[in-house]
Amino acid sequence: MADKPTKGLADVVAASTALSDIDGKAGRLFYRGYDIHDLAGRTTFEETAHLLQCGKLPNREQLASYGTELVRGRTLGALVEANIPEIAEKQAPMEALRTLVSLAAADDPDKDSNSPDANLRKAARLTAQQPLLVARYHAARTGSAIPDPDPELSIAANFLLQITGRVPDPRAVEIFDACLVLHADHTMNASTFAARVCAATLSDMHSAIVAAIGTLKGPLHGGANEQVMRTLESLDPDGVAQSVRDRLAAGEKIMGFGHRVYKTEDPRATHLRRMSQELAEASGDDTYYRMSKEMEEVVYETKGLYPNVDFYAATVYHYLGVPTDLFTPVFSVSRMSGWTAHVIEQHADNRLIRPDSEYIGERDQKWKPIDER
């Protein structure tokens, strides 16, 4: 008798990749062989995107060339521009991004090609456009004007400038840039798998990214960082421990804890905790950071669970001035570098992804005329 299928494909190897790797027992994450602890705070997001999409950390000349490609791509096409106001009026953030990226395909000069060079150009354009799409959507729904992207500023600096309307503090830019690095890729998570399944049919990169965004929209994948912030906002700062214990006792799930892969602390959470503390202290109001620390201690004491990447990302984004319902879209800004790299990798050595299934329905049914049913 055949083995029962693994529910949710847990531990099933679905693809070979040279992009990222996880050691769940040791709590380590690698991008193309580089430990995330070596990259976060040392390499820029642009360097990390180049590493993922092009295969290596760039030298100065390569980084300048890639930066020029990003600046050229930091322009929205006519179809996207024309539809942003109505989309912002009628769609929630992740729905809007799904729609806007699909529309962007029509304006892309390489839309009809899956060649390696075209894919690299599309990857750079999508990476450059995603933060602009988030910022322009937010401006449209709030009726505010935002400055055009500054070609002299990084992706992180431009995004904070456009979201907050203020020239960002240099240290805030460094912290947000490190956040983008930390979220850039994470092996075969649900959205990445969706992108690769789509790409494996030899569909185009934009279609694969739309599949990824649609998958990230689901609350079991994206949205946990937003829910962490909503939870913090719902708690009495003086009664955090008891409230968390009561919720756990009632069987409620506290978002931002535990991970399917890591058996110890998520290495990204290590950096985000430290950044949250720094931003909290700089803000003059460390209430949410202190509440987060107390939640972390109670959940570990009660359930033995460590915080994952979403837990401290919530307060980091909050202190940086990012609206709470844009937390998941910000995740997509970063992960665009990884998603596009996976599409490139899938197209380079492709085989249709077509898993088997176990049939559990009725057998040997006999047809009857409709009047006899």
C-alpha positions, 0 to 999 in steps of 0.5 A: 500500500502506498504511503499516505501523501504529506499534507501541505507538502511538508518536507517534500522537495519541490525544486532545486535552487541555488538562491537560498537555504535554511538550517532550521535546527541551527536557525540559519538563513543563507542567500547564495551561500552568504549567512544572513547575519553577514549580509543584514546591515552590511549589504544594501538591498540593491546589492542583495537583489543583484546577488539573487537575480544575477548570481553574485554580490556586485562590485562597484561597476556592476552595482552602478550598472544595476542601479542605473537599470533600477532608476530607468525602471522606476517609471510607471506605464500609462495603463497603470497611471490611468488606473491607480485612482480607481483601483485605490478607491475600490481595492484593499492594498494587496488586491490593488498590488495584484491588479497593478502588477498585472496591468504593468505587464501591458506596459513592459517593453519585454512582455513578449519575451522569456529570454534570460536577458529580458527576464533580468530586465523585467526583474529589475523593473519589477523590483524598482516599480513595486515600492513606487506602486505601494506609495502611489496607491497610498497617495491616491487613497489618501488624496495626497501628493508625493514627490517623484523618486529621487534617482540619487536615493536608494529604494529604501530612502525613496520609499520612506520619503514617499510614504511619510512625506518627509526626508527620512533620517539616515539611520531610519533608511539604514534600518529599513534597508536592512529590513528589505534585505532580511525579507528578500528570499526564504526558500520554497515558501507558499508565494515563491512556490506559486510563482515557480509553478506558474513560471514552470508552464513557461508563462511570463514573469509578470504572471508568475509575480501576480500568482505570488502576490495573490498567494501572499495575500492569504492570511496564512502566508502574508498579513501576520505582521499587520495582525501583530500590530493590531494585537498590540494596539488591542492590549492594555500596556499594563496588562499584557502578560495576563491578556496573552495568557488568557488568549492562549488559554482560550485557544487563540493564536498569537500571531508572530510566533512559531515557524514551520521551518525554524526549531529555534529563533528565526535569525531574521527576528534577531536583527528585527528585535534589535532594530525595534528597540533602537527605533523605540528609544529614538522615538521617545515612546518605547511602549510597543517595544516593551509590550512586544518583549513582554509578549515574547517572554509570556509566549515562550514561557507558556508555549515554548515558541520563538518569535518569527520574522513578522513579530518584530517587523511590525513594530519596526515598520510602525516606528518608521511611519509605515501605515499598518495595512501596508505592512504586507505590501512592504513585504512584497517590496522586498520579496520581489527580488526573490520572486523574480530570481526564482522565476529566472532560475525556473526558466533557466532549467525548467520542468513542468511542476505537476505533483500527483494527488490521492483520490478520496472520492466515491468509485464505481458510480452508475449514471442515471437519467435526470428524472431517476436521481 
